[in-house]
Amino acid sequence: MKHILIDGTTLSRKTDGLTQYSLSIVLELLKNTVDRYTLIHRKDEIPSNYIPQLQAFSGRLDLEPVNISPIGPKRDLQFYRWFKKNKKRFDEFYEPSAQYPFGVSGGIYTVHDILYEKYPEKLGKYSFIKKWYLHHVVNRGVKKAREVIAVSQFTKDELCKVHGKKYETKIQVVYEGYEHLTTVKINKENPLVKKLIDNYSPYFLYIGSSRGHKNLRNLFLAFEKSSVTWYLLVVGRMDRLTDDEKDLVKRINTPQEKIIFTGWIDDSQMYTILSNAAAFVFPSKSEGFGIPILESWYFNVPLLCSDIAVFNEVAGNACIKFNPFDTDSMAEVLKSFSECSATEKIRLIESQDKKLTSYSWKKAAIQIAALLHGETIV
């Protein structure tokens, strides 16, 4: 039995993709191994719905609040000081985020994507400096960690292109899972959800951010070109919409509101809206894995997504694809899907059902546990 340190300083009480990933892996490690774990985290940054699940393993899991920033040079200094004082307590280290700490060598390190290399605009203000910093943090992790986990073969290939083919043998592909959805509570009586479902069905649904690689401009243009009578619901923070995108939405929503923004909403609201969508649209130019693929499949919602390498790897043919760089291609898919028969939709959902079982947090955690014990994964 080992005592394993898990870095949870990047966790956010407003559950994001990284928080979902980290806590799903932690819970499955606790369920499927006999090791002891310490999860360090920033105070009050563990989502409330996860606290009881984690506390159920209090005999083998210590939740330890620390004063360490989630990212940046300040984090490097804070983590270095903390780890120097505490490293003798632990037998192994697991970093589930891309923020591999300064002063650490060895352990298991997860890289979800390196999209900032190609799309630095996703980083917002001072993107050049942030890109330089993230490049060096990931390079440090790839170099210093004993094993590196990539969440897709696409991400592994990108890591090798940017950081060197010499690291190929230490990078293992471990896919993400969907079991976090089994505890989701669908609540159609929630006032916000009920209003959206009652007033805007049928609707295409987009969930995500407004960062450049998410390709919202092309989605909006395609939606306008398609001339469909359905609505487009957009869930997530939209603080990085460009002026051009805002003007485009204003034009589309005149005289009738067709694109509806919900802003950030909690998981129960988001998944209830997803479960009632006519289709989920995933128009990204690039992703590291694409967890919304599994989420749409789980709720039996047809998936319309970009024809890009990582989605071809993860989704295969269990979706309808469009060229994300061609708004005519996107518009044609939106229009043709809105007109397709119930039989065609059922056939697509059945193919999604079969593909979903290929992915599992339990399998991912067992593979990570093997790496933590110096074993080969299968």
Backbone hydrogen bonds, N-H to C=O, Kabsch-Sander energy under -0.5 kcal/mol:
donor,donor_aa,acceptor,acceptor_aa,energy
4,I,2,K,-0.7
4,I,36,R,-2.9
5,L,92,E,-2.8
6,I,38,T,-3.1
7,D,94,Y,-2.0
8,G,6,I,-0.8
8,G,40,I,-1.9
11,L,8,G,-1.7
15,T,13,R,-1.1
20,Q,16,D,-2.6
21,Y,17,G,-2.4
22,S,18,L,-2.8
23,L,19,T,-2.4
24,S,20,Q,-1.9
25,I,21,Y,-2.3
26,V,22,S,-2.3
27,L,23,L,-2.4
28,E,24,S,-1.9
29,L,25,I,-2.5
30,L,26,V,-2.2
31,K,27,L,-1.9
32,N,28,E,-1.8
33,T,29,L,-1.1
36,R,2,K,-2.6
37,Y,60,R,-3.2
38,T,4,I,-2.4
39,L,62,D,-2.8
40,I,6,I,-2.0
40,I,38,T,-0.7
41,H,64,E,-1.7
42,R,8,G,-0.5
45,E,42,R,-1.8
50,Y,47,P,-1.8
51,I,47,P,-0.9
54,L,50,Y,-2.3
55,Q,51,I,-2.8
56,A,52,P,-1.2
57,F,54,L,-1.8
58,S,55,Q,-1.7
60,R,57,F,-2.2
61,L,57,F,-1.8
62,D,37,Y,-2.4
63,L,61,L,-0.5
64,E,39,L,-2.3
64,E,62,D,-0.7
66,V,41,H,-2.5
68,I,66,V,-1.1
75,R,72,G,-0.6
76,D,72,G,-1.6
77,L,73,P,-1.8
78,Q,74,K,-2.4
79,F,75,R,-3.3
80,Y,76,D,-2.1
81,R,77,L,-2.1
82,W,78,Q,-2.2
83,F,79,F,-3.2
84,K,80,Y,-2.1
85,K,81,R,-1.2
86,N,82,W,-1.4
87,K,83,F,-2.5
89,R,86,N,-2.1
90,F,87,K,-1.4
91,D,3,H,-3.1
92,E,3,H,-1.3
94,Y,5,L,-2.8
95,E,108,I,-3.2
100,Y,98,A,-1.9
104,V,101,P,-1.2
106,G,144,K,-2.1
108,I,93,F,-2.3
109,Y,147,E,-2.0
110,T,95,E,-2.3
110,T,97,S,-0.5
111,V,149,I,-3.1
117,E,114,I,-1.7
118,K,115,L,-0.7
119,Y,115,L,-3.4
122,K,119,Y,-1.9
123,L,120,P,-2.1
124,G,121,E,-1.6
127,S,124,G,-0.8
130,K,126,Y,-2.2
131,K,127,S,-2.9
132,W,128,F,-2.2
133,Y,129,I,-2.4
134,L,130,K,-2.9
135,H,131,K,-2.5
136,H,132,W,-1.8
137,V,133,Y,-2.2
138,V,134,L,-2.7
139,N,135,H,-2.3
140,R,136,H,-2.1
141,G,137,V,-2.2
142,V,138,V,-3.0
143,K,139,N,-1.9
144,K,140,R,-3.2
145,A,141,G,-2.5
146,R,107,G,-1.6
147,E,107,G,-1.7
148,V,170,K,-2.9
149,I,109,Y,-3.6
150,A,148,V,-0.5
150,A,172,Q,-2.9
151,V,111,V,-1.2
156,K,152,S,-2.0
157,D,153,Q,-2.7
158,E,154,F,-2.3
159,L,155,T,-2.4
160,C,156,K,-2.3
161,K,157,D,-2.0
162,V,158,E,-2.3
163,H,159,L,-3.2
164,G,160,C,-1.3
167,Y,164,G,-1.6
168,E,165,K,-2.0
170,K,167,Y,-1.2
171,I,167,Y,-0.6
171,I,168,E,-1.2
172,Q,148,V,-3.5
172,Q,170,K,-0.6
174,V,150,A,-2.3
174,V,172,Q,-0.6
181,L,178,Y,-2.5
182,T,179,E,-1.6
183,T,180,H,-0.8
184,V,181,L,-1.3
186,I,184,V,-0.7
190,N,187,N,-1.1
194,K,190,N,-3.4
195,K,191,P,-2.1
196,L,192,L,-2.2
197,I,193,V,-2.8
198,D,194,K,-2.7
199,N,195,K,-2.2
200,Y,196,L,-2.1
201,S,197,I,-0.9
204,F,231,Y,-2.8
205,L,279,A,-2.0
206,Y,233,L,-2.6
208,G,235,V,-2.5
214,K,211,R,-1.9
215,N,212,G,-1.7
219,L,215,N,-1.6
220,F,216,L,-3.0
221,L,217,R,-2.5
222,A,218,N,-2.7
223,F,219,L,-2.6
224,E,220,F,-2.2
225,K,221,L,-2.6
226,S,222,A,-2.2
227,S,223,F,-0.8
227,S,224,E,-0.8
228,V,223,F,-0.6
231,Y,202,P,-1.9
232,L,258,K,-2.4
233,L,204,F,-2.9
234,V,260,I,-3.2
235,V,206,Y,-3.1
235,V,233,L,-0.5
236,G,263,G,-1.5
241,L,238,M,-1.4
246,K,242,T,-2.4
247,D,243,D,-2.4
248,L,244,D,-2.0
249,V,245,E,-2.4
250,K,246,K,-2.2
251,R,247,D,-2.1
252,I,248,L,-2.4
253,N,249,V,-2.5
254,T,251,R,-1.3
258,K,256,Q,-0.5
260,I,232,L,-2.7
260,I,258,K,-0.6
261,F,259,I,-0.5
262,T,234,V,-2.3
263,G,234,V,-0.6
270,M,266,D,-2.7
271,Y,267,D,-3.0
272,T,268,S,-1.6
273,I,269,Q,-2.3
274,L,270,M,-2.3
275,S,271,Y,-2.6
276,N,272,T,-0.8
276,N,273,I,-0.6
277,A,274,L,-1.7
278,A,203,Y,-2.2
279,A,203,Y,-1.0
280,F,302,P,-2.9
281,V,205,L,-3.0
282,F,280,F,-0.5
282,F,304,L,-2.8
285,K,213,H,-2.9
286,S,213,H,-0.7
293,I,290,G,-2.0
294,L,290,G,-0.6
294,L,291,I,-0.6
295,E,291,I,-1.8
296,S,292,P,-2.5
297,W,293,I,-2.0
298,Y,294,L,-2.5
299,F,295,E,-1.5
300,N,297,W,-1.9
301,V,296,S,-2.8
304,L,280,F,-2.9
304,L,302,P,-0.5
305,C,303,L,-0.5
305,C,320,I,-2.3
306,S,282,F,-1.8
307,D,322,F,-2.5
308,I,306,S,-1.5
312,N,308,I,-2.4
313,E,309,A,-2.0
314,V,310,V,-2.4
315,A,311,F,-2.6
316,G,311,F,-0.9
316,G,312,N,-0.6
318,A,315,A,-2.2
319,C,317,N,-1.5
320,I,303,L,-2.3
322,F,305,C,-1.8
326,D,323,N,-1.8
327,T,325,F,-0.5
330,M,326,D,-2.0
331,A,327,T,-2.7
332,E,328,D,-2.3
333,V,329,S,-1.7
334,L,330,M,-2.3
335,K,331,A,-2.6
336,S,332,E,-2.9
337,F,333,V,-2.3
338,S,334,L,-1.9
339,E,335,K,-0.8
340,C,336,S,-0.6
340,C,337,F,-1.1
345,K,341,S,-1.8
346,I,342,A,-2.4
347,R,343,T,-2.2
348,L,344,E,-1.9
349,I,345,K,-2.4
350,E,346,I,-2.3
351,S,347,R,-1.6
352,Q,348,L,-1.8
353,D,349,I,-2.4
354,K,350,E,-1.8
355,K,351,S,-1.5
356,L,352,Q,-2.1
357,T,353,D,-0.8
358,S,355,K,-1.9
359,Y,356,L,-2.1
360,S,176,E,-0.5
364,A,360,S,-2.1
365,A,361,W,-2.8
366,I,362,K,-2.3
367,Q,363,K,-2.1
368,I,364,A,-2.3
369,A,365,A,-2.8
370,A,366,I,-1.9
371,L,367,Q,-1.8
372,L,368,I,-2.4
373,H,369,A,-1.2
374,G,371,L,-1.7
375,E,370,A,-3.3
